[in-house]
């Protein structure tokens, strides 16, 4: 499949991406990601490995479009559950045995 990433044309195949990412340890996922094989990689890491370009040269959207067209599953940013921070009122209420 022909795609353009950072204004450069690339001829990518699903098997070529699988081969390129074989043996690459996934970095910590903090934003958009793509599942390749049984591993989940940040899209910028995949783009860097596949295109051999600096991560600052392309957007994550360009890589997501290319990986989606090749049949890989892409994921949006991981949302974390909000952490409940005890307020002074809740702390005092808990100490007194009540519920606030």
N, C-alpha and C positions, 0 to 999 in steps of 0.2 A: 504494500500500500504506500502510495506517495503522500507525504505530509510535509508541511512547512513549519519548522520550529526555529524561532529567532531569525526569520527571514532566509533560512537556508533549507533547501529541499532535502528530504531524507526518504529513502526507500526502506520502510520498516515492515517486518513480518512478525507474526506472533512467535514463531519458533526462533527467530533472531533475537527477540527481546528476552525470551526464556534462556537462551544460550548466554546472552550478555550478562544477565542477572544471576546466573548460576555461580554459587560460591561467594556472592556479595552479602555481607552481613547487613541487615536492615538497621538504619539509624532510628533514633527515637522519633516517633510520629507525633508532630504537634499541630499539623494542619491537614491539608488534603493528602490522601494516600491512595495507593493502588495495590490490589492483591495480585501477586505474581507467584504462581505455584501455590504453596501453602504459607507464604510469608506476605506480610503487609509492609510496603516500603513508602516513604515519603515521595511524592511525585517529583520533587526537585532532584532527589537522589537518582531516581530512575532516569530522568531527563539527562542528567550529567553523565551517567554511565552509557546510555544508549547513543547520545549525540556527541559525546566527548567535548562538550562545551562547558564553559563556566556557568554556574547556576544563576548568576546575575544577568546572563544574556537572554534568558527566555522566561516566560511566565508559567506558572503552574497550570493555568487554563489551557495553554497550548499542549502540554504533555497529557493532561486529562482527556482532551479531545482525541488525541492520537491513540492513547491506550484504550479508550472506550470504543473507538472504531475498530481496533484490533481484537476486541472481545474480552478485554480484561475488566474486572470489577473495580470501579473507582469509588472512593468514599469521601464525603465532606469532612470538614473539620470535626474533631472529636469534642463533643460537649461533655463537660464534667458536671456532676451533680453539685449543687451549691452546698457548702458546708455550713451547718447550723452553728452560729457563734452565740454562746450564752450571753445574754444581756445582764446587767446588774440586777434587774428586777427578777429575772428567771433564776439567777443564782441564789438570791436571797430567799425566794419562794421555795426553792428546792431544799435549802438548808433548814427552813422552818417546816418542811414536810407538806407543803401545799403544791398546787399546780397553777402556774401562771401562763 
